[in-house]
Every structure is written in C-alpha cells, then in structure tokens.
Amino acid sequence: MRKVLIEEPLAELSADVTDAFAWDEVACRKTGKGEFPALARIWRHPRAIVLGLRDRRLPYAGTAMEKLRGDGFSVGVRNSGGAAVPLDSGVVNLSLILPYEQGTRMDFHREFRLMANLIADAVKPWSKEVRWGEIRGSFCPGEYDLALSGRKFCGIAQRRQLRACVVSAFVIVEGSGEERGQVAQRFYREATGGVSHADDPMVVPASMASLQELAGVPSAEAFLGSLRELLDGRGDTGKTEAAAFSGIEFSEILSMRNELKRRYDHD
C-alpha cells in the first residue's frame, strides 16, 4: 500500500498537544472516505504529557493536570487507548493512518504488529534484540510494548473508525527514560491523591529507558534517518513518498481540537 510521508518540523508544531491528535482524527476520517491516501506521519513535541481516558477520570486528575501546566507542560487527553505518556524533543511519535482494504477481515492485532515490526526494523542498525510484550511498571503499558533488555522504549496505541484506523507509537530515543517515568509517576500520585487502587497504573520509572541508553542510538535524528529509509520503500510498510501535504485546513484542526476536549477532557 503506497503512503504519503508527512513530517512536521518541531518548530512548526502547535503548542497544544491535542492538535496532534486532532490532525490524526481528521486525516483518518478523510482516508476512510477515500479523500486521502494512506499516511505515515512523524511528529514531536517539546514538552507535553498526553493522558488516556481512564487517567482523566482519576479523582484529582484536574488538579494534577493544572500542576503540570504550571510546570510548562502542554496537557491533553487522547481518544485512543493507553495511559499517560510524557513527550519532549527526544521522543519520536509516528502515526500510521490506514484505510481498511475491501474484503479484508478487521484484525486490530495486524495493525499493532505492522507498527511493532516497523519500529523494530528501524532499531536494527543498532540492535536486533527488540522484543515485544507488556512491561510491568512502565507508563502506558500494553501487549505491544517494545523493549530491550527488559526495559521499555516504545508504546503503541490504536484508534479505529468505521473505514480507517490510526496506529500510533511513541519512541523514547534520547535522554533518560527513567526521568520521563518519574513525570508519569508524579502525575498518578497527584491524580489519585496518594491513595491508589489495585487497577490504578503503578509506574516504576526504572522500567523505562531510551534507545540512546539501551542501544547507543546517538540522536533522534539518527533514528529518524533509519525510519525514513524504511518508509521510503524497505520493510513491511510498502512504498511511500516524502511530499508536501496541505490537505487539512487549520480550521478543521481547531474544530476537531474543540470536539476532542469536549468529549474527553472534562470532569
């Protein structure tokens, strides 16, 4: 399946991290209608934390979110699965926006595997030992956590619409995974009022690490170079083209941002 590759320069990304998910939501609707091709989108954010739907329902979530905003974080609630994820310029985000092919049976595991294999292939210049499976104690844990030496560096989530889906991944490339884990841990401590229940996320910061720490990947740009090479025609993702893409108006993003906040970011 041919895809268009879109990469947003860090300096041009909206300060409100919710806009990144609004863009994916609008693009997914257009792809499902046949207005857009399949898309691969790379983006980063300088300082944000993205929450899951269950996180927003914690008893003191609103207070914890305001404290993070006071510390300079953009805080948003995404409409895909998963839990709290801190973002910064050392974390690479990838979204695959894929139409459902006619006559193909829906299988959400297929899309998870597609993303997991793509990320693992992008890491191969530095390590061929990537494994997947839930890493207990990690932030945003899931069946398709990607890890090296038992420490998680990537999480994958999925948002499904009627005719298309968004598969998204965050990849911790630079810096300290443990420090990012401490940010998530602090959010949960404040959002629960320090009184956690059995089903509340229990983040162990040491369960997280960056590819720089785990495999010696020198920078986010180095990882992006490997990822771009794959998206340009090697691996399981099919042929892509790097191209300017202006198929979405900002007014559409703004409208979707407001819709997402109204539906998901409320007490």
Secondary structure, DSSP 8 states (H G I E B T S, - for coil): --EEEEE--GGGS-SSTHHHHHHHHHHHHHHHTTSS-EEEEEE--SEEEEE-HHHHTSTTHHHHHHHHHHTT-EEEE-SSS---EEEETTEEEEEEEEE--TT----HHHHHHHHHHHHHHHHTTT-S--EES--TT-SS--TT-EEETTEEEEEEEEEE-SSEEEEEEEEE-SS-HHHHHHHHHHHHHHHTTT---TTS----GGGB--HHHHH----HHHHHHHHHHHHTT-GGG--EEE-----S-HHHHHHHHHHHHHHHS--
